[in-house]
Amino acid sequence: MTVDIKDGFVMILDYRSKLESYQVHQLDYWGFNYSKPYDSLISTQKPSQLLLKIVQYFDKEEIKYEFSTTCRSYYNQLQKENEEFRSYIERARFYKNADINVRELNEFISFLKKSIPRKLKEHQVKAALHLSYIRNGANFSVPGSGKTAVVLTVFEKLRLEDKVNCLFVVGPPSCFGPWRNEFKETLGREPNNYMFAGDIKINRETEYYKTEKFHELYLTTFHTLLNDIESVIEFLSNKNLKVFFVIDEAHYIKQINGNWASAVIKCAEYTMYRCVLTGTPIPKSYEDLFNLIEVLWPQKDILTSEEKFKLKKLEAQRAGKEAKQILDKKIGPIFYRVRKKELGLKKQNFIPPIQIKMNKFEKTIYDSICNKLRNSSKNDYLVNVNLIQSLIKGRMIRLRQATSYIKLLSTSIQDYNEEIFSNQDSYASIIQNYDQFELPAKLEYLINIVSKFQKEKKKIVIWSNFIGTIKLIEDHLNLLNIYNKKIIGETPIQNENIIEGETREKIRNEFIDSRSGLNVLIANPAACAESISLHKTCFDAIYYDLSYNCSQYLQSLDRIHRVGGSELHEANYYFLQYRDTIDTDILNNLKRKAKKMYDIIEDDYSIYLLDMFDDEDEVEAYKRLFNPRYINE
């Protein structure tokens, strides 16, 4: 019996008299089919790990076989790669167990002093050394720990050793600016970079098919990578290109068999070195880890199918300790994680909520809405459940609008058609012409705070979830000649290679410049909570209004509390709250969920909800506030 490789697939020739029926069934289970033209069994999978598996099986069953010349060469190469892989894993395991080679450590520190202008924190040095040991590794450190600088440090080491010549980063558009900024701050030079995302197709194609004069840093999105998958593979296959492949915010590819994940895994096979970065590696399930591991070591089966099945079973049984034993052994060596308490940051000061009395008209409108919602709730049981969910979500948005800026109530809400006030209602006229009657009490208070900060020449970021409110704040600060800028969804991300006008990156860079004169930034958490860092010169944040989305809330907290500034400065958070309104319920809900997340995030393998938000949050809040049955209990 001969084991051969033909057209990239394993083939078993002359097997009929050598294999028992149960052995043929085992091969069939592993994806072998009968090929009539060759009168042989041929695999439907790639040969890398399959070949090793069937050889182990044949040896165990004492089945006699021989390799073809092609197969022998391929098998020897696989053996060599597996030995190297085991070596990387063992070195990383020893390192994480504090068994460090002193000579290698001293050499690495010498490299840092000589070649990295930025002085890394102790935890960043450790993470960088781990990544250099493991070759293809993950950094699961908490947000704000400086993961980008770690990767850039290892990239520079590999570049100077002529092992790589470019960095190819895949992530959300919001990460592009930080990568360019961190490149300069860490390596001391402007990156020669190209952004595939946002450029027109013909320009991207020209770049994909270059054979020389490559850029040092390439940036693209998951969406663009998927759309251009064949061209990207052609690009990565260029023999003159030695790629360090990085997936930033890697939780975006957690979905098993998802299109983005499949595209990333496919591209990873054509790269020299790989790294995945995320502060939330296990958002909802142990399965969320599977794609990340596959990106790092394609075809290596770090977790076998049996182990994956067992992890799913243990998760269902909530057997965390047993699951941890498997994960520690199999994936523990390939990732590095720094916890929040290890960053050495100054504390976060959550100033007691500032309780503000509503002005006359906004109080009247808010109370009227609450009364209408209480009456509406009495008849909700008569309505379709799905419709109720939609109505409740819309009603909660209306309540939040009323505690932010009354005029927002005149705008429509997508997928929500229930009118709070009819056109004939006397309140409708007040809402439509609200600006003629009064200023929101929150805005009056905010102006006083901002004016105080202006006198002290302190920078401050103001958070609001509503675009109309942000523009209201902007207009009134402009009337007072207080220089300010805003970042909202329509503010463009610099994801094109040539762009004019204001972008999020330009505004952010001006804001953090201590000499710019721009000391007030107004931002929307949905647009600005992830990837944009303000912590170098801004240490104060005001929350004008809040939503039930805890993920965006936590990310917004981290904008001014991160490595690279917060070691010396405490972060201060101010919350403007209308007395006896939904504001109190929202903040209490966020505090409760944030505490839960912080309690479990210290564990390497804890499962928690990445989004920290779903419709049930608003539904439950609505019941607390308006459902008579819940109110009376």
C-alpha positions in Angstrom: 0.0 0.0 0.0 1.4 3.4 -1.0 0.6 6.8 0.4 0.9 9.5 -2.2 0.1 13.2 -2.7 -1.5 14.3 -5.9 -2.8 17.7 -6.8 -2.5 18.7 -3.2 -4.5 15.8 -1.7 -3.5 12.6 0.1 -4.1 9.4 -1.9 -3.9 5.8 -0.7 -3.1 3.3 -3.5 -3.4 -0.5 -3.5 -5.3 -0.5 -0.2 -7.9 -3.3 -0.9 -6.0 -6.2 0.5 -4.3 -4.2 3.2 -7.1 -2.6 5.1 -10.0 -4.1 7.0 -13.5 -2.7 6.5 -13.5 -0.8 9.8 -10.2 0.8 8.8 -11.7 2.0 5.5 -14.7 3.4 7.5 -12.3 5.3 9.7 -10.6 6.9 6.6 -14.1 7.6 5.2 -14.9 9.5 8.5 -11.7 11.6 8.0 -12.9 12.6 4.5 -11.5 10.0 2.2 -13.6 9.0 -0.9 -13.1 6.3 -3.4 -11.6 7.5 -6.7 -12.6 5.2 -9.6 -10.0 6.5 -12.1 -7.1 5.7 -9.7 -8.8 2.8 -7.9 -7.7 4.5 -4.7 -8.9 6.4 -1.7 -8.4 10.2 -2.0 -8.9 12.9 0.7 -11.2 15.9 0.5 -9.0 17.9 2.9 -5.7 19.6 2.7 -2.8 17.2 3.5 -1.0 19.1 6.3 -2.4 17.6 9.5 -4.4 14.8 7.8 -1.2 13.1 6.6 0.2 13.0 10.1 -3.1 11.7 11.5 -3.3 8.8 9.1 0.4 7.9 9.6 -0.2 7.7 13.3 -3.3 5.6 12.7 -1.5 3.2 10.4 1.4 2.8 12.9 -1.0 2.2 15.7 -2.9 -0.4 13.7 0.4 -1.9 12.5 -0.6 -1.4 8.9 2.3 -1.7 6.4 2.6 1.2 4.0 5.2 3.1 2.0 5.5 6.7 0.9 5.9 8.0 -2.6 8.9 10.2 -3.2 6.7 13.3 -3.2 4.8 12.2 -0.1 8.0 11.4 1.8 9.4 14.8 1.1 6.2 16.5 2.2 6.0 14.3 5.3 9.5 15.2 6.3 8.8 18.9 5.9 5.7 18.5 8.1 7.7 16.8 10.7 10.2 19.6 10.7 7.5 22.3 10.9 5.8 20.4 13.8 9.1 20.2 15.7 9.6 24.0 15.3 6.0 24.5 16.4 6.5 22.4 19.5 9.7 24.3 20.2 7.9 27.7 20.0 5.1 26.4 22.3 7.6 25.1 24.9 9.7 28.3 24.9 6.5 30.4 25.4 5.3 28.0 28.1 8.6 28.2 30.0 8.5 32.0 29.7 5.0 32.3 31.1 6.1 30.1 34.0 8.9 32.7 34.7 11.6 30.3 33.4 13.4 33.0 31.4 16.7 32.6 29.5 18.8 35.4 31.0 21.0 35.8 27.9 18.0 36.2 25.6 16.4 38.7 28.0 19.6 40.8 28.1 19.8 40.7 24.3 16.2 41.8 24.0 16.7 44.7 26.4 19.8 45.7 24.5 17.7 45.8 21.3 15.1 48.0 22.9 17.7 50.5 24.1 19.4 50.6 20.7 16.4 50.4 18.3 13.2 51.5 20.0 13.0 55.2 20.8 9.9 54.8 23.0 10.5 53.6 26.5 8.2 50.6 27.0 6.5 49.8 30.3 7.5 46.7 32.1 4.4 44.8 31.1 4.9 45.8 27.4 8.5 44.5 27.5 7.3 41.2 28.8 4.5 41.0 26.2 6.9 41.8 23.4 9.4 39.2 24.5 6.6 36.6 24.7 5.5 37.4 21.1 9.0 37.1 19.8 9.3 33.7 21.5 6.0 32.3 20.2 6.4 33.7 16.6 2.6 33.6 16.0 0.9 34.8 19.2 -2.0 36.7 20.7 -2.2 39.6 23.1 -5.4 39.6 25.1 -4.4 42.4 27.4 -7.1 44.8 28.6 -8.0 47.9 26.5 -5.6 50.7 27.1 -2.6 48.5 27.9 -0.5 49.5 24.8 -0.9 46.3 22.7 -0.1 48.2 19.4 3.3 49.4 20.7 4.1 45.7 21.7 3.5 44.5 18.1 5.4 47.4 16.6 8.4 46.6 18.8 8.5 43.0 17.7 7.9 44.0 14.0 11.0 46.2 14.2 13.1 43.4 15.7 12.0 41.0 12.9 12.6 43.7 10.3 16.1 44.4 11.4 16.7 40.6 11.3 15.4 40.6 7.7 12.6 38.2 8.7 9.8 40.5 7.7 9.6 43.7 5.6 6.0 44.8 6.0 3.2 45.0 8.6 -0.3 44.1 7.2 -3.0 45.2 9.7 -6.7 44.1 9.4 -9.2 45.8 11.7 -12.1 48.3 11.9 -11.5 51.7 10.2 -11.2 53.4 13.7 -7.9 51.6 14.3 -6.1 53.1 11.3 -5.2 56.4 13.0 -3.9 54.8 16.1 -1.6 52.5 14.1 -0.1 55.4 12.2 0.3 57.5 15.4 1.8 54.6 17.4 4.2 53.7 14.6 5.7 57.1 14.8 5.7 57.3 18.6 7.2 53.8 19.1 9.6 53.6 16.2 10.5 57.2 15.8 9.7 57.6 12.1 6.6 58.3 10.0 5.3 55.1 8.5 5.4 54.6 4.8 1.8 53.4 4.7 -1.0 52.5 2.4 -4.7 52.1 3.2 -6.5 49.6 1.0 -9.8 50.4 2.7 -11.5 53.5 1.2 -9.4 53.6 -1.9 -11.0 52.9 -5.3 -10.7 49.4 -6.7 -8.3 50.2 -9.6 -5.8 51.8 -7.1 -6.1 48.8 -4.8 -5.5 46.4 -7.7 -2.4 48.4 -8.7 -1.0 48.0 -5.2 -1.9 44.3 -4.9 0.1 43.5 -8.0 3.2 45.4 -7.3 6.5 43.5 -7.4 8.7 46.0 -5.7 8.8 49.2 -3.7 6.4 47.9 -1.0 5.1 50.0 1.8 6.1 49.4 5.4 2.6 49.5 6.8 -0.6 48.3 5.1 -4.0 48.9 6.6 -7.3 47.4 5.6 -10.8 46.5 7.0 -12.4 43.1 7.3 -14.9 44.2 4.7 -12.3 45.2 2.1 -10.3 42.0 2.8 -13.3 39.9 2.1 -14.2 41.8 -1.1 -10.6 41.6 -2.4 -9.7 38.1 -1.1 -8.2 36.7 -4.3 -6.1 39.9 -4.9 -5.0 39.9 -1.3 -3.8 36.3 -1.5 -1.9 37.2 -4.7 -0.3 40.1 -2.9 0.6 38.1 0.2 2.1 35.3 -2.1 4.6 37.7 -3.6 8.0 36.1 -3.0 9.6 39.5 -2.3 7.1 40.2 0.5 7.7 39.0 4.0 4.5 39.8 5.9 3.8 40.3 9.6 0.0 39.8 9.6 -1.9 41.5 12.4 -5.6 41.2 13.3 -6.7 44.2 15.5 -9.9 44.1 17.5 -10.0 40.4 16.6 -13.3 39.8 18.4 -14.8 41.0 15.1 -14.0 37.5 13.6 -15.3 35.4 16.4 -18.2 33.9 14.4 -17.4 30.3 13.4 -17.6 30.0 9.6 -18.4 33.7 9.3 -17.3 35.4 6.0 -14.8 37.8 7.7 -13.3 35.0 9.7 -13.0 32.7 6.8 -11.3 35.4 4.7 -8.8 36.2 7.5 -7.9 32.5 8.1 -7.4 32.0 4.4 -5.0 34.9 4.1 -3.1 34.0 7.2 -1.7 30.9 5.6 0.3 33.1 3.1 2.1 35.1 5.8 5.4 34.7 7.7 4.4 35.9 11.2 1.0 36.5 12.7 -0.6 38.2 15.7 -4.1 38.7 17.0 -5.1 41.5 19.3 -8.2 41.9 21.4 -9.0 42.8 25.0 -12.1 40.7 24.9 -11.1 37.2 23.7 -14.1 35.2 24.9 -17.1 37.6 24.5 -19.9 35.0 24.6 -18.5 31.5 24.3 -15.3 29.4 24.3 -16.0 29.0 20.6 -15.0 32.7 20.2 -11.4 31.5 20.7 -11.4 28.9 17.9 -11.0 31.4 15.0 -8.3 33.4 16.7 -6.2 30.2 17.2 -6.8 29.2 13.6 -5.5 32.5 12.3 -2.3 32.1 14.3 -1.5 28.5 13.5 -3.6 27.4 10.4 -3.7 23.6 10.0 -2.0 22.9 13.3 -5.1 21.7 15.2 -4.0 23.3 18.5 -7.4 22.3 19.7 -8.6 19.0 18.3 -12.2 18.5 17.2 -12.6 16.3 20.3 -11.3 19.1 22.6 -13.6 21.6 20.9 -16.6 19.4 21.5 -15.6 18.9 25.1 -15.2 22.6 25.7 -18.7 23.2 24.3 -20.1 20.5 26.6 -18.2 21.9 29.7 -19.5 25.4 28.8 -23.1 24.1 28.8 -22.4 22.4 32.2 -20.7 25.6 33.5 -17.7 23.5 34.4 -15.2 26.4 34.2 -12.4 24.7 36.1 -12.3 21.7 33.8 -12.4 24.0 30.7 -9.6 26.1 32.1 -7.4 23.0 32.4 -7.8 22.3 28.7 -7.3 25.9 27.7 -4.3 26.4 29.9 -2.5 23.4 28.4 -3.4 24.0 24.8 -3.7 27.7 24.2 -2.1 29.1 27.4 1.4 29.4 25.9 0.3 31.2 22.7 -1.3 34.3 24.3 -0.1 37.0 26.7 -2.5 39.0 28.9 -2.1 42.0 31.1 -4.8 42.8 33.6 -6.0 46.3 34.4 -4.5 46.2 37.9 -1.1 45.5 36.5 -0.9 48.7 34.4 0.2 50.9 37.2 -2.4 53.6 36.3 -3.6 56.3 38.7 -7.2 55.8 39.9 -10.4 56.6 38.2 -12.5 59.2 40.1 -16.2 58.8 39.6 -17.6 62.1 40.9 -21.1 61.6 42.6 -23.7 62.3 39.9 -24.6 66.0 39.7 -28.4 66.2 40.4 -30.0 68.9 38.3 -33.6 70.2 38.5 -35.3 70.3 35.1 -36.4 73.6 33.7 -40.2 74.3 33.5 -41.0 73.1 30.0 -38.7 70.1 29.8 -40.1 69.0 33.2 -43.7 69.4 31.9 -42.9 67.4 28.7 -41.0 64.7 30.6 -43.8 64.2 33.2 -46.4 64.1 30.4 -44.5 61.4 28.5 -44.2 59.3 31.7 -47.9 59.5 32.3 -48.7 58.5 28.7 -46.3 55.5 28.9 -47.9 54.3 32.2 -51.3 54.4 30.5 -50.0 52.7 27.4 -48.4 50.0 29.4 -51.8 48.9 30.8 -52.8 47.7 27.3 -49.5 46.3 26.1 -50.6 42.7 26.9 -53.1 43.0 24.0 -50.3 43.6 21.5 -48.1 41.2 19.6 -44.9 40.4 21.6 -42.5 41.4 18.8 -44.4 44.7 18.3 -44.2 45.3 22.1 -40.4 44.9 22.0 -40.2 47.5 19.3 -42.6 49.9 21.1 -40.7 49.6 24.3 -37.4 50.3 22.6 -38.8 53.3 21.0 -40.4 54.6 24.2 -37.1 54.3 26.1 -35.4 56.2 23.3 -38.0 58.9 23.7 -37.5 59.1 27.5 -33.7 59.4 27.0 -34.3 62.1 24.4 -36.4 64.0 26.9 -33.6 64.0 29.4 -31.1 65.2 26.8 -32.8 67.8 24.6 -36.6 68.1 24.3 -36.5 69.1 20.6 -35.2 65.6 19.8 -38.8 64.4 20.3 -39.8 66.0 17.1 -37.6 63.7 15.0 -38.7 60.3 13.9 -37.2 57.0 15.2 -36.5 54.2 12.7 -38.7 51.1 13.2 -40.8 53.0 15.8 -44.0 54.7 14.7 -46.0 55.2 17.9 -46.5 59.0 18.4 -46.0 60.3 21.9 -47.9 63.5 21.1 -50.3 64.1 18.2 -50.0 67.2 16.1 -53.1 68.6 17.8 -51.5 68.1 21.2 -50.5 71.4 22.9 -47.2 69.9 23.8 -46.3 69.2 20.2 -45.9 73.0 19.6 -43.7 73.4 22.6 -41.5 70.5 21.4 -41.2 71.9 17.9 -40.4 75.4 19.1 -38.6 74.4 22.3 -35.5 76.6 21.7 -37.8 79.7 21.9 -38.9 78.8 25.4 -35.8 77.9 27.4 -32.4 76.2 27.5 -32.1 72.7 28.9 -31.0 72.9 32.6 -28.2 70.5 31.8 -26.9 72.8 29.1 -26.8 75.7 31.5 -24.9 73.7 34.1 -22.6 72.3 31.4 -21.7 75.8 30.2 -20.6 76.7 33.8 -18.4 73.6 34.1 -16.8 74.2 30.7 -16.2 77.8 31.4 -14.4 76.8 34.7 -12.3 74.3 32.8 -11.4 77.0 30.2 -10.1 79.3 32.9 -8.0 76.5 34.3 -6.8 75.6 30.7 -7.9 72.0 31.2 -9.0 69.8 28.4 -12.4 68.1 28.6 -14.4 65.6 26.6 -18.2 65.8 26.6 -20.1 62.6 25.8 -23.6 62.6 24.4 -25.5 59.8 22.6 -27.6 62.2 20.4 -26.4 64.1 17.4 -29.0 66.8 17.9 -27.7 67.4 21.5 -24.1 67.5 20.4 -24.9 70.1 17.8 -26.9 72.1 20.4 -23.9 72.0 22.8 -21.5 73.0 19.9 -23.7 76.0 18.9 -23.9 77.4 22.4 -20.2 77.0 23.1 -19.5 78.8 19.8 -21.8 81.6 20.9 -19.6 82.0 24.0 -16.4 81.9 21.8 -15.3 78.6 23.4 -13.3 76.8 20.8 -14.6 73.3 20.4 -14.9 70.5 17.9 -17.1 67.4 17.6 -16.6 63.8 16.5 -19.9 62.0 15.4 -20.8 59.3 12.9 -20.6 61.6 9.9 -17.1 62.8 10.8 -15.0 61.0 8.2 -12.4 58.4 9.2 -9.1 58.9 7.4 -9.3 55.6 5.6 -8.4 57.0 2.2 -4.8 57.7 1.1 -5.5 61.3 0.2 -8.2 63.2 2.1 -9.0 66.8 2.6 -10.9 68.5 5.4 -11.5 67.5 9.0 -11.3 63.8 9.9 -11.6 62.1 13.3 -7.8 61.7 13.4 -7.1 65.3 12.6 -9.5 66.5 15.3 -8.2 64.0 17.8 -4.6 65.1 17.1 -5.4 68.7 17.5 -7.3 68.1 20.7 -4.4 66.2 22.4 -1.9 68.8 21.3 -1.4 70.8 24.5 -0.6 74.0 22.5 -3.5 73.8 20.0 -6.0 75.9 21.9 -8.6 73.2 21.3 -9.6 72.2 24.9 -13.2 71.0 24.4 -14.2 67.9 22.4 -17.8 66.8 22.0 -18.2 63.2 21.0 -20.7 60.4 20.4 -19.7 57.1 22.1 -20.9 55.1 19.1 -18.4 56.9 16.9 -15.6 57.7 19.2 -15.6 55.1 22.1 -13.2 52.6 20.4 -9.6 53.1 19.3 -9.4 56.9 19.7 -7.1 57.8 22.7 -7.3 61.1 24.5 -5.4 60.2 27.7 -2.1 62.0 27.0 -3.5 65.5 27.7 -7.2 65.0 28.7 -8.1 63.7 32.1 -11.7 64.9 32.5 -14.9 63.6 30.9 -18.5 64.9 31.3 -21.4 62.6 30.5 -24.3 64.8 29.3 -26.5 61.8 28.8 -26.2 58.0 28.8 -27.6 54.9 27.1 -27.9 51.3 28.4 -25.0 50.2 26.2 -22.4 49.2 28.7 -19.8 48.3 26.1 -19.7 51.8 24.7 -19.7 53.2 28.2 -16.7 51.2 29.3 -14.8 52.1 26.1 -15.5 55.7 26.6 -14.1 55.5 30.2 -10.9 54.1 28.7 -10.4 57.0 26.3 -8.9 59.1 29.2 -7.5 56.2 31.3 -4.7 54.3 29.4 -1.0 53.5 29.4 1.0 56.5 28.3 -0.5 59.3 30.4 -2.6 57.8 33.2 0.4 56.7 35.2 0.8 60.3 36.3 -2.8 61.7 36.1 -6.0 60.6 37.7 -9.1 60.4 35.4 -12.2 62.3 36.5 -15.7 61.5 35.4 -18.7 63.8 35.8 -22.3 62.7 35.2 -25.1 65.3 34.6 -28.4 63.8 35.9 -31.9 65.1 35.9 -33.5 64.6 39.3 -36.2 61.8 39.5 -35.8 60.7 35.9 -34.6 57.7 33.9 -31.0 59.1 34.2 -30.7 57.5 37.6 -31.8 54.1 36.4 -29.4 54.1 33.4 -26.4 55.0 35.5 -27.2 52.4 38.1 -27.6 49.8 35.4 -24.2 50.7 33.9 -22.5 50.6 37.2 -23.9 47.2 38.0 -22.9 45.7 34.7 -19.5 47.4 34.7 -18.7 45.9 38.2 -19.7 42.5 36.9 -17.4 42.8 34.0 -14.5 44.1 36.0 -15.0 41.3 38.5 -14.6 38.6 35.8 -12.2 40.3 33.4 -9.2 39.4 35.6 -9.7 35.7 34.7 -8.1 34.6 31.5 -11.0 32.4 30.4 -14.1 34.0 31.8 -17.0 34.4 29.4 -18.8 37.7 29.4 -21.0 39.6 27.0 -18.8 41.7 24.7 -21.7 44.0 23.7 -22.8 44.3 27.3 -26.1 45.4 25.9 -29.2 43.9 24.3 -32.8 44.8 23.9 -33.6 43.0 27.2 -31.8 45.8 29.1 -34.3 48.4 27.9 -37.3 46.0 28.2 -36.4 45.2 31.9 -35.8 48.9 32.6 -39.2 49.7 31.1 -40.8 47.1 33.3 -39.1 48.6 36.4 -40.3 52.1 35.5 -43.7 51.7 33.9 -45.3 48.3 34.2 -47.9 48.5 37.0 -47.3 44.9 38.1 -43.6 45.6 38.7 -44.1 49.0 40.3 -46.5 47.6 42.9 -44.3 44.7 43.9 
